[in-house]
Amino acid sequence: MTKRGATIVEKAVTKFLRSLEERNSSLHTIKAYRTDLAQFAEYVGPQSWSDIDHVLIRGYLSNLYERGLSKTSVARALAALRSLYKWLAQEGEVEQNPAALVATPKLPKKLPRVPTIEEVNTVLDTEMPECSAFAERDQAILELLYGCGIRNSELIGINLDDIHWSNQVALVRGKGKKERYVPFGDSAAAAVRAYLPARQRVLAETNHTTERALLLNLRGSRLTTRSVGRIVKQIAVARGLSPDVHPHTLRHAFGTHMLEEGADLRAIQEMLGHERLSTTQRYTQLTVKHVMEVYDKTHPHATKSGE
């Protein structure tokens, strides 16, 4: 039996993978693309690029579903195909990308894991760990993120004169430059007041006396979202929380805990700055899940006897 030669698609895949290696693409990506594109090459067989259209690619994806692959795996296979076609166009092998005409499988939205009220309190009420380079500021960051439910970008955008002490609210600038006032509680107020003298010292030491930003780095400049993300993660991990904690986790915790404690959904929507109520309603899914877990663990008739 004679061994067949490599098909046009197989040869192109080999060259494409070699180009990824030359560009130092991640080994994980190359490995995944090698598997996905080998399956595609096997499916289309000896056909030329002109024979492969979006209908055939849809058929290939359907074949993957029939073989039991998940939506995530099928979406990855399509992404690999699109990358291959992009490279083929650069090489002058094809003029069109039929994979671009195929819709990406709609992936289920994963609900974030939200820390409990007790876990958040442990982070907020314990003395700052050694990894904190600016303890007063870092406490204010945590208190404002959780106390106001604001986004990371909204937090770093707060200026000193955006804090209105008389009615304990802060002016924040949300998506689309929309402004809103968010209330902050006594804990956040106390943290900000404790931070202000330290902020003043940093400004004096760095000669940045005209800086308007509330939250500063040690060079006297406005903090970046990346810095806030790093600070929150370091402190959370030092306090025993999961390494996947980030500023948005505290925003999710704000919405979920407010709902658990009986807050009105529309009030939460306004505080979070959600344009649509449906976005805020995702928090009801989180709280229902939590309620069901509590029910299953505690109600005497929640599970059948003997199980």
Disulfide bonds with the S-S distance in Angstrom:
none
